[in-house]
Amino acid sequence: MSNPLIVGYDPGTTAALAILDTRGGLLFLESKRTFKKSEIIDEITKRGKPIIIAGDRSPLPKKLEKLASTLGCKTYHPYESLPVSEKVDLVKEYDEKIKDEHERDALASAIRAYKYYKKLFKKVEISLSSLGLNTLYDQVIQLLVFGKVDNINDAINRVLTKSREKRKPEKIKIEKKVFSEDTVKKLQDRIKGLEKDISILKKYNEGLREKITKSKEKAFNYRKELNKKIEIGTISSLKNDIKKLKIILREKESLIEELKSYRKLELGGYVPLIRIDEIRSVSISDLQKRINLEGRLLHSKNPENAQILNECKIKALIISDEPTEALLQKVKFPVISEKDISSKKVNNIIVVEKEELEEKIRNARKIGFKKWLEGHRIRKL
C-alpha cells in the first residue's frame, strides 16, 4: 500500500507544490513557472498515494479541484481564506527552505490540512499500536479520510477482511494421486497464511474486548461525576456560547485584516472608498460601530437621507449625479459627483488618490457651505 500524502497546491503562472506525510514530515517543496500538470502529478505519485489536496483560499480555485479529481483525492480548504499573518506563522519553522510566497502558500495549505486531521492520524496510530497492527496504518488512514467507514474499528475490520480474501485459497481439483512437492509447498504456505490471519484476529479481538471494558468503566465514572457537577442543559448552553464566540472571533479577525488593508492604502497615498447602497439609520449605525466612519470617504448612488451622516464626521460623500441645492443645504460635509473624481482598484479595494480628493473637497466645501448656509437661513425662517 502506498504512503498516504497531504498535498498543498498553489496554482497560477508560478505554481507551487508542498507534500507532507501523515506524520507531518515535509517530503517535497518547490515552485516553478509554468509548472505542468503532468510534472505535478509525477512529483506527487512517485512519493505515495495523495489522499488530501489542500488550498489556502475559500472557495478553492478550479485548478486545484481539477487536480484533486484527477488524482481521486479529498479536498481541504479553510472556512475563510488564510490571511498572510497566519500563513507566515504556520510555516515559520521552514523559513530556510521557502524560496518565495508561492511555496509559503502551498506549504501553509498542507500544514493547515495536516493540523485539521492530526488528531485522527494520532488516534489511528495509537489504536493500531495497542493491537499490534501497525502495518495496517496506511490502509486504515485512507479508508477514514475518504469516508468509506464510520470509525477506526470498521476500518480495521475492512482491511483485515480484504487481506483474508486475498489469501483465500483457490479451489484445487484433487485427483487421486500423490501430490507433487510444489503442490505440498503451496498448501503449506496457504496454511501458514491462514494461521497468521487467525493469530492477528485473535489478538485484535482481545484488544477490542479490553478497550470496550475500559471504555464502559470510564463512561460509567464520567456520567457519575457529571451528574454531580453539571446539568446537561448547561453543557448545551456552553457549547452554543462557544460557537457564538468563535463566530464573533472570526468576524473580528476579518475586520482587523480589512482595517489593516485600509491603513496600508492610506500610507500609500490613497483613500479607500466605502460603498453603501442605501443611507438608512440602522445600516449607518451598524457601519459606524463596525469601522468608525469618522474621516472615511463614502459612496452612495442614492443620497436620499444623507443628513443622517452629519453626526458621523465623514471626510466626504461621493454620489452618482451632481449634488442638488436641496442636498447641499441639509448636509455638513462635502459632496462630490463621481464624474468629477477618478477612482481605481488597488488590492481589490476601490480608492481615490489623496491629493486629488483633498482638492475636490476644498472646492466642494466652498460650494456646500454656501448652500448649507442658505438652507440654514430658510430653516430659521
C-alpha positions as CSV (number, residue, x, y, z in Angstrom):
1,M,0.0,0.0,0.0
2,S,1.4,3.4,-1.0
3,N,2.3,6.0,1.6
4,P,-0.7,8.4,2.1
5,L,0.2,12.0,1.4
6,I,-1.1,15.5,2.1
7,V,-0.6,17.9,-0.8
8,G,-0.6,21.7,-0.6
9,Y,-1.0,23.3,-4.0
10,D,-0.9,27.0,-5.0
11,P,-1.9,27.3,-8.7
12,G,-1.0,30.2,-11.0
13,T,1.5,31.3,-13.6
14,T,4.1,30.4,-11.0
15,A,2.7,27.3,-9.2
16,A,4.0,25.7,-6.0
17,L,3.7,22.3,-4.6
18,A,4.2,21.0,-1.0
19,I,3.9,17.4,0.1
20,L,3.7,16.1,3.6
21,D,3.3,12.6,5.0
22,T,0.6,11.9,7.7
23,R,3.2,12.4,10.4
24,G,3.7,16.0,9.3
25,G,7.1,15.3,7.6
26,L,8.0,17.5,4.7
27,L,8.7,15.4,1.6
28,F,8.8,17.9,-1.2
29,L,8.6,21.7,-1.7
30,E,9.1,23.5,-5.0
31,S,7.7,26.4,-7.1
32,K,8.1,26.7,-10.8
33,R,6.9,29.0,-13.6
34,T,4.6,27.1,-15.9
35,F,4.5,24.0,-13.6
36,K,2.9,21.5,-15.9
37,K,0.1,19.3,-14.6
38,S,1.9,16.2,-15.7
39,E,5.0,17.2,-13.7
40,I,2.9,18.0,-10.6
41,I,1.2,14.6,-10.8
42,D,4.5,12.8,-11.3
43,E,6.1,14.6,-8.3
44,I,3.2,13.5,-6.1
45,T,2.6,9.9,-7.2
46,K,6.3,8.9,-7.1
47,R,6.2,9.7,-3.4
48,G,3.0,7.9,-2.5
49,K,-0.8,8.0,-2.7
50,P,-2.3,11.5,-2.3
51,I,-5.4,11.5,0.0
52,I,-5.8,15.2,0.6
53,I,-5.1,18.2,-1.6
54,A,-5.3,21.5,0.2
55,G,-5.5,25.2,-0.7
56,D,-5.3,28.4,1.3
57,R,-8.4,30.1,-0.3
58,S,-12.1,29.7,0.1
59,P,-13.7,28.7,-2.2
60,L,-11.0,26.5,-3.8
61,P,-9.6,27.5,-7.2
62,K,-10.9,25.4,-10.1
63,K,-7.4,24.2,-11.0
64,L,-7.0,22.7,-7.5
65,E,-10.4,21.0,-7.7
66,K,-9.5,19.5,-11.1
67,L,-6.2,18.2,-9.8
68,A,-7.9,16.6,-6.9
69,S,-10.4,15.0,-9.3
70,T,-7.7,13.6,-11.5
71,L,-5.8,12.1,-8.5
72,G,-9.0,10.9,-6.8
73,C,-8.3,13.0,-3.6
74,K,-10.3,14.6,-0.9
75,T,-10.0,18.4,-1.0
76,Y,-9.5,20.7,2.1
77,H,-9.7,24.5,2.5
78,P,-10.2,26.7,5.5
79,Y,-13.5,28.2,6.4
80,E,-12.2,31.6,5.2
81,S,-9.1,32.4,3.0
82,L,-6.0,32.3,5.2
83,P,-4.6,35.8,6.0
84,V,-0.9,36.3,5.3
85,S,-0.1,36.6,9.0
86,E,-1.5,33.1,9.7
87,K,0.4,31.6,6.7
88,V,3.6,33.1,7.9
89,D,3.0,31.6,11.4
90,L,2.2,28.2,10.0
91,V,5.4,27.9,8.0
92,K,7.8,29.7,10.4
93,E,9.9,26.5,11.1
94,Y,10.5,26.1,7.4
95,D,11.7,29.6,6.6
96,E,15.1,28.5,5.4
97,K,13.5,26.1,2.9
98,I,11.0,28.5,1.4
99,K,12.1,30.5,-1.7
100,D,9.0,32.6,-2.4
101,E,5.4,33.4,-1.4
102,H,4.0,30.6,-3.7
103,E,5.9,28.0,-1.7
104,R,4.9,29.6,1.5
105,D,1.2,29.4,0.5
106,A,1.4,25.8,-0.7
107,L,3.2,24.7,2.5
108,A,0.8,26.7,4.7
109,S,-2.2,24.9,3.0
110,A,-0.6,21.5,3.5
111,I,0.2,22.2,7.2
112,R,-3.3,23.6,7.9
113,A,-4.8,20.4,6.5
114,Y,-2.4,18.2,8.5
115,K,-3.3,20.0,11.7
116,Y,-7.0,19.5,10.9
117,Y,-6.5,15.7,10.6
118,K,-3.7,15.4,13.1
119,K,-5.9,14.0,15.9
120,L,-7.3,11.4,13.6
121,F,-3.8,10.3,12.5
122,K,-2.6,10.0,16.1
123,K,-5.7,8.1,17.2
124,V,-5.3,5.6,14.4
125,E,-1.6,5.2,15.3
126,I,-2.3,4.6,19.0
127,S,-5.2,2.2,18.3
128,L,-3.2,0.0,15.8
129,S,-0.1,0.0,18.1
130,S,-2.2,-1.3,21.0
131,L,-3.4,-4.1,18.8
132,G,0.0,-4.9,17.2
133,L,-1.4,-4.0,13.7
134,N,0.9,-1.0,12.9
135,T,1.4,-2.4,9.3
136,L,-2.3,-1.5,8.6
137,Y,-1.8,2.2,9.2
138,D,-1.7,3.5,5.6
139,Q,-4.8,1.5,4.6
140,V,-6.8,2.4,7.7
141,I,-6.0,6.2,7.2
142,Q,-7.1,6.2,3.6
143,L,-10.4,4.5,4.4
144,L,-11.2,7.0,7.2
145,V,-10.2,10.2,5.3
146,F,-12.2,9.1,2.2
147,G,-15.2,8.5,4.4
148,K,-15.5,4.8,3.4
149,V,-16.0,3.7,7.0
150,D,-17.5,5.3,10.1
151,N,-14.8,4.7,12.6
152,I,-11.4,3.1,13.2
153,N,-12.7,-0.3,14.2
154,D,-14.7,-0.5,11.0
155,A,-11.6,0.4,9.0
156,I,-9.5,-2.2,10.7
157,N,-12.2,-4.9,10.0
158,R,-12.4,-3.8,6.4
159,V,-8.6,-4.1,5.9
160,L,-8.4,-7.5,7.6
161,T,-11.3,-8.9,5.6
162,K,-9.7,-7.7,2.4
163,S,-6.4,-9.3,3.4
164,R,-8.2,-12.6,4.1
165,E,-10.0,-12.5,0.8
166,K,-6.6,-12.0,-1.0
167,R,-5.2,-15.1,0.8
168,K,-8.3,-17.2,0.3
169,P,-7.1,-20.4,-1.3
170,E,-8.2,-21.2,-4.8
171,K,-10.2,-24.4,-5.3
172,I,-7.8,-27.1,-6.2
173,K,-9.0,-30.1,-8.1
174,I,-7.7,-33.0,-6.1
175,E,-7.1,-36.1,-8.1
176,K,-6.5,-39.5,-6.7
177,K,-2.7,-39.4,-6.9
178,V,0.3,-38.4,-4.8
179,F,0.8,-34.6,-4.6
180,S,3.9,-33.1,-6.1
181,E,6.4,-31.3,-3.9
182,D,5.3,-27.9,-5.4
183,T,1.7,-28.6,-4.6
184,V,2.5,-29.6,-1.0
185,K,4.6,-26.4,-0.6
186,K,1.8,-24.2,-1.9
187,L,-0.7,-25.8,0.5
188,Q,1.7,-25.4,3.4
189,D,2.2,-21.7,2.5
190,R,-1.6,-21.2,2.4
191,I,-2.0,-22.9,5.8
192,K,0.7,-20.6,7.3
193,G,-1.0,-17.5,5.9
194,L,-4.4,-18.6,7.3
195,E,-2.8,-19.3,10.7
196,K,-1.2,-15.9,10.7
197,D,-4.6,-14.3,9.9
198,I,-6.2,-16.2,12.8
199,S,-3.5,-15.1,15.2
200,I,-3.9,-11.5,14.2
201,L,-7.7,-11.6,14.5
202,K,-7.4,-13.3,18.0
203,K,-5.1,-10.6,19.1
204,Y,-7.3,-7.9,17.6
205,N,-10.4,-9.3,19.3
206,E,-8.7,-9.5,22.7
207,G,-7.6,-5.9,22.3
208,L,-11.1,-4.8,21.4
209,R,-12.6,-6.6,24.4
210,E,-10.1,-4.9,26.7
211,K,-10.8,-1.5,25.2
212,I,-14.6,-2.0,25.5
213,T,-14.4,-2.9,29.1
214,K,-12.2,0.1,29.9
215,S,-14.5,2.4,27.9
216,K,-17.6,1.2,29.8
217,E,-15.8,1.8,33.1
218,K,-14.7,5.3,32.0
219,A,-18.2,6.1,30.7
220,F,-19.9,5.0,34.0
221,N,-17.5,7.0,36.1
222,Y,-17.8,10.1,33.9
223,R,-21.6,10.0,34.0
224,K,-21.5,9.6,37.7
225,E,-19.2,12.7,38.2
226,L,-21.1,14.7,35.6
227,N,-24.4,14.2,37.3
228,K,-22.9,15.6,40.5
229,K,-21.4,18.7,38.9
230,I,-23.3,19.8,35.8
231,E,-26.7,19.6,34.3
232,I,-27.0,18.5,30.6
233,G,-28.7,21.8,29.8
234,T,-25.6,23.7,31.0
235,I,-23.3,21.8,28.6
236,S,-25.6,22.5,25.7
237,S,-25.7,26.2,26.6
238,L,-21.9,26.3,26.9
239,K,-21.5,24.7,23.5
240,N,-23.8,27.3,22.0
241,D,-21.8,30.1,23.7
242,I,-18.6,28.7,22.3
243,K,-20.0,28.6,18.8
244,K,-21.2,32.2,19.1
245,L,-17.8,33.4,20.4
246,K,-16.0,31.6,17.6
247,I,-18.2,33.4,15.0
248,I,-17.5,36.7,16.7
249,L,-13.8,36.0,16.8
250,R,-13.8,35.2,13.0
251,E,-15.6,38.4,12.3
252,K,-13.2,40.4,14.4
253,E,-10.2,38.8,12.7
254,S,-11.7,39.6,9.3
255,L,-12.4,43.2,10.4
256,I,-8.8,43.6,11.6
257,E,-7.4,42.4,8.2
258,E,-9.8,44.8,6.4
259,L,-8.7,47.8,8.6
260,K,-5.0,46.8,8.1
261,S,-5.6,46.9,4.3
262,Y,-7.2,50.4,4.6
263,R,-4.3,51.7,6.7
264,K,-1.7,50.3,4.2
265,L,-3.5,52.1,1.3
266,E,-3.7,55.3,3.3
267,L,0.1,55.2,3.9
268,G,0.5,54.7,0.2
269,G,-1.3,58.0,-0.7
270,Y,-4.8,56.5,-1.3
271,V,-8.1,56.9,0.4
272,P,-10.4,53.8,0.5
273,L,-13.9,54.3,-0.9
274,I,-16.6,52.6,1.3
275,R,-19.8,51.9,-0.7
276,I,-23.2,52.0,0.9
277,D,-26.3,51.0,-1.2
278,E,-28.8,53.0,0.9
279,I,-28.4,55.6,3.6
280,R,-30.6,54.4,6.5
281,S,-30.2,55.0,10.2
282,V,-29.9,51.2,11.1
283,S,-27.3,50.4,8.4
284,I,-25.2,53.6,9.2
285,S,-25.3,52.8,12.9
286,D,-24.1,49.3,12.3
287,L,-21.3,50.5,10.0
288,Q,-20.3,53.2,12.5
289,K,-20.0,50.5,15.2
290,R,-18.0,48.2,12.9
291,I,-15.3,50.5,11.4
292,N,-16.0,54.1,12.8
293,L,-17.0,56.4,9.9
294,E,-15.1,59.5,11.2
295,G,-12.7,60.6,8.5
296,R,-14.0,58.0,6.0
297,L,-14.8,58.5,2.3
298,L,-18.3,57.2,1.4
299,H,-20.0,56.5,-1.9
300,S,-23.8,56.1,-2.4
301,K,-25.8,56.0,-5.6
302,N,-28.8,57.2,-3.6
303,P,-28.0,60.3,-1.4
304,E,-31.6,60.5,0.0
305,N,-31.4,60.8,3.8
306,A,-27.7,61.9,3.5
307,Q,-28.3,64.2,6.5
308,I,-28.1,61.1,8.7
309,L,-24.4,61.2,8.1
310,N,-24.0,64.7,9.6
311,E,-23.0,63.4,13.1
312,C,-20.6,60.8,11.7
313,K,-17.9,63.4,10.8
314,I,-17.2,61.7,7.4
315,K,-14.5,63.1,5.1
316,A,-16.8,63.4,2.1
317,L,-19.7,61.7,0.2
318,I,-19.3,60.8,-3.4
319,I,-22.6,60.4,-5.4
320,S,-23.5,59.3,-8.9
321,D,-25.0,62.7,-10.1
322,E,-24.4,66.3,-9.4
323,P,-25.3,67.3,-5.9
324,T,-28.6,69.3,-5.8
325,E,-29.1,72.5,-3.8
326,A,-31.6,70.7,-1.6
327,L,-29.0,68.1,-0.7
328,L,-26.2,70.6,-0.1
329,Q,-28.5,72.7,2.2
330,K,-29.0,69.8,4.6
331,V,-25.6,68.2,4.9
332,K,-22.5,69.4,6.8
333,F,-19.9,67.6,4.8
334,P,-18.5,67.9,1.2
335,V,-20.5,66.2,-1.6
336,I,-18.7,65.3,-4.8
337,S,-20.0,63.9,-8.1
338,E,-18.3,60.7,-9.1
339,K,-17.7,62.1,-12.6
340,D,-15.5,64.8,-11.1
341,I,-13.1,62.5,-9.4
342,S,-11.0,59.5,-10.6
343,S,-11.1,56.1,-8.8
344,K,-9.3,52.8,-9.3
345,K,-9.0,49.4,-7.8
346,V,-5.9,48.5,-5.6
347,N,-5.7,45.1,-4.0
348,N,-9.5,44.6,-4.7
349,I,-10.4,47.9,-2.9
350,I,-11.7,50.9,-4.7
351,V,-9.6,54.0,-3.9
352,V,-9.0,57.6,-4.9
353,E,-5.7,59.5,-4.8
354,K,-5.4,61.5,-1.6
355,E,-4.1,64.7,-3.3
356,E,-6.9,64.8,-5.9
357,L,-9.5,64.1,-3.2
358,E,-8.3,67.0,-1.0
359,E,-8.5,69.4,-3.9
360,K,-12.1,68.3,-4.7
361,I,-13.0,68.5,-1.1
362,R,-11.8,72.1,-0.9
363,N,-13.9,73.1,-3.9
364,A,-16.9,71.1,-2.6
365,R,-16.7,72.8,0.8
366,K,-16.9,76.3,-0.7
367,I,-20.0,75.4,-2.7
368,G,-21.5,73.2,0.0
369,F,-21.1,75.8,2.8
370,K,-22.9,78.5,0.8
371,K,-25.8,76.1,0.1
372,W,-25.9,74.9,3.7
373,L,-25.9,78.4,5.0
374,E,-28.8,79.3,2.6
375,G,-30.7,76.3,3.8
376,H,-30.0,77.1,7.4
377,R,-31.4,80.6,6.9
378,I,-34.5,79.2,5.3
379,R,-35.0,76.7,8.1
380,K,-34.7,79.6,10.7
381,L,-37.4,81.5,8.9
